Amino acid sequence: MAENAEFMQSSPTSAAVAAVRDELATLITAALNLDVAPADIDPAAPLYGDGLGLDSIDVLEVALVISKQYGIQLKADSDANHLIFSSLNALSEFVAAQRTK
């Protein structure tokens, strides 16, 4: 549960989250060579499985891109990952709150 508290520790502005959401949609589609326009990604839809349809390897690639782009280290064994990668909205909130770059 401590990791979940870290996940929500700071509250970025809605404008910051929206900007990161747009950036992430573009990064995800480019990194995974998806045949979907970034603007067509439903920000509330699940990223993993149903929704965008990412698998564990895709999520790992996305985590690597996020690490390079935003200076955030995501741990593969973190209990918070299911929350962080639950949707583009959740991922955007996490990145906006945790980014170092």
N, CA and C of each residue as an Amber inpcrd file, in Angstrom:
protein
   303
   0.8100000  -1.1940000   0.0000000   0.0000000   0.0000000   0.0000000
   0.8530000   1.2580000   0.0000000   2.0850000   1.2070000   0.5010000
   2.9450000   2.3820000   0.5090000   3.2320000   2.8520000  -0.9090000
   3.4120000   1.9020000  -1.8370000   3.6490000   2.2850000  -3.2260000
   2.4420000   3.0030000  -3.8000000   1.2410000   2.6030000  -3.4210000
   0.0430000   3.2740000  -3.8980000  -0.0020000   4.7020000  -3.3820000
   0.4750000   4.9420000  -2.1730000   0.5150000   6.2930000  -1.6330000
   1.4940000   7.1460000  -2.4340000   2.6380000   6.5680000  -2.8250000
   3.6030000   7.2870000  -3.6430000   3.0040000   7.6270000  -4.9970000
   2.2000000   6.7490000  -5.5330000   1.5760000   6.9510000  -6.8340000
   0.7520000   8.2250000  -6.8430000   0.1210000   8.5530000  -5.7630000
  -0.7790000   9.6910000  -5.7120000  -0.2130000  10.8420000  -4.8790000
   1.1210000  10.8900000  -4.6570000   1.6560000  11.8390000  -3.7000000
   1.5620000  13.2980000  -4.1020000   1.6710000  13.6550000  -5.3650000
   1.5250000  15.0590000  -5.7330000   0.4180000  15.1880000  -6.7690000
  -0.1810000  16.3720000  -6.8140000  -1.3140000  16.5900000  -7.6960000
  -0.9560000  17.6130000  -8.7720000  -0.6280000  17.1440000  -9.9660000
  -0.3250000  18.0750000 -11.0490000  -1.6060000  18.7750000 -11.5190000
  -1.4530000  19.8920000 -12.1840000  -2.6120000  20.6090000 -12.7000000
  -3.2450000  19.8150000 -13.8370000  -4.5020000  20.0890000 -14.0950000
  -5.1840000  19.3750000 -15.1760000  -4.5600000  19.7110000 -16.5190000
  -4.0440000  20.9240000 -16.6770000  -3.3810000  21.3030000 -17.9290000
  -2.0910000  20.5020000 -18.1110000  -1.3530000  20.2890000 -17.0290000
  -0.1170000  19.5010000 -17.1020000  -0.4350000  18.0550000 -17.4600000
  -1.4770000  17.5070000 -16.8550000  -1.8740000  16.1230000 -17.1450000
  -2.3220000  16.0000000 -18.5970000  -3.0820000  16.9660000 -19.0940000
  -3.5580000  16.9310000 -20.4780000  -2.3870000  16.9970000 -21.4540000
  -1.4000000  17.8260000 -21.1630000  -0.2310000  17.9290000 -22.0340000
   0.5460000  16.6180000 -22.0530000   0.7400000  16.0350000 -20.8790000
   1.4470000  14.7560000 -20.7910000   0.6440000  13.6630000 -21.4880000
  -0.6810000  13.6700000 -21.3530000  -1.5350000  12.6680000 -21.9940000
  -1.3410000  12.6990000 -23.5150000  -1.3070000  13.8960000 -24.0890000
  -1.0860000  14.0170000 -25.5310000   0.2900000  13.5090000 -25.9280000
   1.3110000  13.8650000 -25.1420000   2.6720000  13.3940000 -25.4100000
   2.7560000  11.8800000 -25.3210000   2.1510000  11.3200000 -24.2710000
   2.2020000   9.8680000 -24.0730000   1.4860000   9.1120000 -25.1860000
   0.3590000   9.6220000 -25.6220000  -0.3650000   8.9600000 -26.7180000
   0.5160000   8.8850000 -27.9550000   1.2310000   9.9730000 -28.2360000
   2.1400000   9.9960000 -29.3840000   3.3160000   9.0600000 -29.1620000
   3.8980000   9.0770000 -27.9650000   5.0260000   8.1900000 -27.6610000
   4.6340000   6.7230000 -27.7660000   3.4700000   6.3820000 -27.2380000
   3.0160000   4.9850000 -27.2570000   2.8050000   4.5090000 -28.6830000
   2.1120000   5.3080000 -29.4880000   1.8460000   4.8770000 -30.8670000
   3.1390000   4.7660000 -31.6660000   4.0810000   5.6750000 -31.4320000
   5.3550000   5.6280000 -32.1610000   6.2260000   4.4680000 -31.6950000
   6.3450000   4.2930000 -30.3740000   7.2150000   3.2470000 -29.8270000
   6.7420000   1.8510000 -30.1970000   5.4200000   1.6810000 -30.2950000
   4.8630000   0.3490000 -30.5680000   4.3970000   0.1860000 -32.0090000
   4.6090000   1.2200000 -32.8160000   4.1810000   1.1880000 -34.2230000
   2.7120000   0.7960000 -34.3540000   1.8720000   1.4240000 -33.5540000
   0.4490000   1.1140000 -33.5720000  -0.2350000   1.7540000 -34.7720000
  -1.2210000   1.0760000 -35.2950000  -2.0080000   1.5880000 -36.4190000
  -3.2080000   2.3680000 -35.9140000  -2.9750000   3.2480000 -34.9540000
  -4.0300000   4.0850000 -34.4010000  -3.4360000   5.4750000 -34.2030000
  -4.2170000   6.4780000 -34.5050000  -3.7670000   7.8570000 -34.2920000
  -3.7550000   8.1540000 -32.8030000  -2.7700000   8.8950000 -32.3310000
  -2.7230000   9.2200000 -30.9020000  -4.0320000   9.8210000 -30.3890000
  -4.6580000  10.6660000 -31.1820000  -5.9130000  11.3120000 -30.7650000
  -7.0730000  10.3210000 -30.6720000  -6.9360000   9.1500000 -31.2920000
  -7.9950000   8.1490000 -31.2720000  -7.9160000   7.2090000 -30.0760000
  -6.8780000   7.3420000 -29.2600000  -6.7610000   6.5110000 -28.0690000
  -7.7200000   7.0550000 -27.0210000  -8.6210000   6.2090000 -26.5630000
  -9.5590000   6.5950000 -25.5050000  -8.7800000   6.6910000 -24.1970000
  -8.6650000   7.8930000 -23.6140000  -7.8530000   8.0420000 -22.4120000
  -8.3670000   7.2620000 -21.2010000  -9.6390000   6.8790000 -21.2070000
 -10.2030000   6.1300000 -20.0810000 -10.1750000   4.6190000 -20.3130000
  -9.8840000   4.1940000 -21.5310000  -9.8770000   2.7580000 -21.8530000
  -8.6350000   2.0880000 -21.2680000  -8.7490000   0.8200000 -20.9260000
  -7.5810000   0.0990000 -20.4220000  -6.4640000   0.0650000 -21.4670000
  -5.2240000   0.1780000 -21.0120000  -4.0850000   0.0430000 -21.9200000
  -3.7620000  -1.4270000 -22.1480000  -3.8570000  -2.2030000 -21.0790000
  -3.4620000  -3.6090000 -21.0930000  -4.6670000  -4.4770000 -21.4160000
  -4.4910000  -5.4580000 -22.2760000  -5.5960000  -6.3650000 -22.6110000
  -6.6540000  -5.6550000 -23.4240000  -7.9080000  -5.7170000 -22.9760000
  -8.9930000  -5.0280000 -23.6700000  -8.6980000  -3.5310000 -23.6800000
  -9.2870000  -2.8330000 -24.6070000  -8.9970000  -1.4090000 -24.7410000
  -7.9620000  -1.2240000 -25.8260000  -6.7780000  -0.7090000 -25.4710000
  -5.7220000  -0.5050000 -26.4590000  -5.0810000  -1.8270000 -26.8660000
  -5.1760000  -2.8300000 -26.0130000  -4.7160000  -4.1700000 -26.3750000
  -3.2340000  -4.4330000 -26.1630000  -2.5840000  -3.6770000 -25.2980000
  -1.1730000  -3.9080000 -25.0520000  -0.9670000  -5.1900000 -24.2540000
   0.1610000  -5.8520000 -24.5190000   0.5310000  -7.0230000 -23.7220000
   1.6890000  -6.6410000 -22.8030000   2.2050000  -7.5900000 -22.0470000
   3.2400000  -7.2830000 -21.0560000   4.5240000  -6.7680000 -21.7070000
   4.8680000  -7.2570000 -22.8830000   6.0600000  -6.7810000 -23.5880000
   5.8580000  -5.3390000 -24.0430000   4.6560000  -5.0230000 -24.5310000
   4.3390000  -3.6450000 -24.9310000   4.4540000  -2.6970000 -23.7430000
   3.9210000  -3.1080000 -22.6030000   3.9670000  -2.2690000 -21.4070000
   5.4170000  -2.0510000 -20.9780000   6.2410000  -3.0810000 -21.1040000
   7.6590000  -2.9560000 -20.7830000   8.3330000  -1.9290000 -21.6990000
   8.0240000  -1.9780000 -22.9870000   8.5630000  -1.0020000 -23.9350000
   8.1050000   0.4110000 -23.6020000   6.8410000   0.5580000 -23.2710000
   6.3030000   1.8670000 -22.8990000   7.0180000   2.3750000 -21.6440000
   7.2370000   1.5170000 -20.6690000   7.9310000   1.9060000 -19.4390000
   9.3490000   2.3880000 -19.7560000  10.0150000   1.7410000 -20.6870000
  11.3630000   2.1370000 -21.0750000  11.3600000   3.5200000 -21.7390000
  10.4100000   3.7500000 -22.6220000  10.2860000   5.0530000 -23.2920000
   9.9880000   6.1470000 -22.2620000   9.1090000   5.8540000 -21.3280000
   8.7660000   6.8230000 -20.2780000   9.9930000   7.1400000 -19.4310000
  10.7660000   6.1250000 -19.1100000  11.9800000   6.3260000 -18.3270000
  12.9410000   7.2620000 -19.0460000  13.1470000   7.0290000 -20.3250000
  14.0660000   7.8640000 -21.1040000  13.5220000   9.2810000 -21.2850000
  12.2530000   9.4000000 -21.5810000  11.6500000  10.6900000 -21.8990000
  11.4500000  11.5690000 -20.6610000  11.0390000  10.9570000 -19.5560000
  10.6290000  11.7340000 -18.3860000  11.4950000  11.5370000 -17.1500000
  12.4820000  10.6510000 -17.2080000  13.3470000  10.4340000 -16.0570000
  12.6900000   9.6900000 -14.9160000  11.6930000   8.8930000 -15.2330000
  10.9600000   8.1410000 -14.2110000  11.3950000   6.6800000 -14.2740000
  11.7620000   6.1260000 -13.1300000  12.1180000   4.7180000 -13.0720000
  10.9100000   3.9120000 -12.6120000  10.4200000   3.0630000 -13.4840000
   9.2950000   2.1860000 -13.1460000   9.8510000   0.8050000 -12.8370000
   9.4180000   0.2420000 -11.7330000   9.8890000  -1.0790000 -11.3350000
   8.9170000  -2.1420000 -11.8140000   9.4470000  -3.1740000 -12.4390000
   8.6100000  -4.2430000 -12.9890000   7.8080000  -4.9550000 -11.9120000
   8.3360000  -5.0170000 -10.6930000   7.6680000  -5.7540000  -9.6250000
   6.8160000  -4.8640000  -8.7130000   6.5820000  -3.6320000  -9.1230000
   5.8020000  -2.7110000  -8.2960000   4.3250000  -3.0930000  -8.2820000
   3.7490000  -3.0860000  -7.0980000   2.3170000  -3.3620000  -6.9630000
   1.4700000  -2.2600000  -7.5850000   2.0480000  -1.0820000  -7.7590000
   1.3030000   0.0570000  -8.3140000   1.1830000   0.0060000  -9.8380000
   1.9120000  -0.8740000 -10.4970000   1.8900000  -0.9090000 -11.9660000
   0.5000000  -1.1300000 -12.5390000  -0.3070000  -1.9520000 -11.8970000
  -1.6550000  -2.1820000 -12.4200000  -2.4770000  -0.8980000 -12.3690000
  -2.1970000  -0.0240000 -11.4120000  -2.8730000   1.2770000 -11.3420000
  -2.2810000   2.2480000 -12.3560000  -0.9590000   2.2970000 -12.4090000
  -0.2660000   3.2340000 -13.2960000  -0.6360000   2.9870000 -14.7530000
  -0.6660000   1.7240000 -15.1690000  -0.9270000   1.3830000 -16.5610000
  -2.3800000   0.9920000 -16.8180000  -3.2710000   1.3690000 -15.9260000
  -4.6740000   0.9840000 -16.1050000  -5.3330000   1.7210000 -17.2650000
  -4.9050000   2.9380000 -17.5380000  -5.4560000   3.7110000 -18.6630000
  -4.4750000   4.8200000 -19.0130000  -4.6980000   5.4570000 -20.1360000
  -3.8660000   6.5890000 -20.5210000  -4.0230000   7.7270000 -19.5100000
  -5.2260000   7.9120000 -18.9920000  -5.4450000   8.9360000 -17.9590000
  -4.5960000   8.6640000 -16.7220000  -4.6130000   7.4370000 -16.2350000
  -3.8560000   7.0780000 -15.0330000  -2.3530000   7.2290000 -15.2780000
  -1.9030000   6.7700000 -16.4290000  -0.4880000   6.8810000 -16.7720000
  -0.0790000   8.3490000 -16.8600000  -0.9200000   9.1730000 -17.4420000
  -0.6350000  10.6060000 -17.5810000  -0.5420000  11.2920000 -16.2250000
  -1.4520000  10.9550000 -15.3200000  -1.4110000  11.5410000 -13.9770000
  -0.1350000  11.1410000 -13.2540000   0.2370000   9.8730000 -13.3780000
   1.4480000   9.3910000 -12.7390000   2.6800000  10.1090000 -13.2950000
   2.7970000  10.1710000 -14.6130000   3.9590000  10.7970000 -15.2390000
   4.0200000  12.2870000 -14.9000000   2.8930000  12.9770000 -14.9710000
   2.8770000  14.4080000 -14.6630000   3.3180000  14.6650000 -13.2180000
   2.9790000  13.7740000 -12.3150000   3.3290000  13.9400000 -10.9080000
   4.7760000  13.5350000 -10.6080000   5.3220000  12.5810000 -11.3620000
   6.6170000  12.0130000 -11.0360000   7.7650000  12.4490000 -11.9290000
   7.4910000  13.1030000 -13.0210000   8.5410000  13.4040000 -14.0040000
   9.6440000  14.2490000 -13.4060000  10.8790000  13.9790000 -13.8770000
  12.0350000  14.7560000 -13.4680000  12.5920000  15.5410000 -14.6430000
  12.1000000  15.2760000 -15.8500000  12.5510000  15.9800000 -17.0580000
  11.4110000  16.7360000 -17.6720000
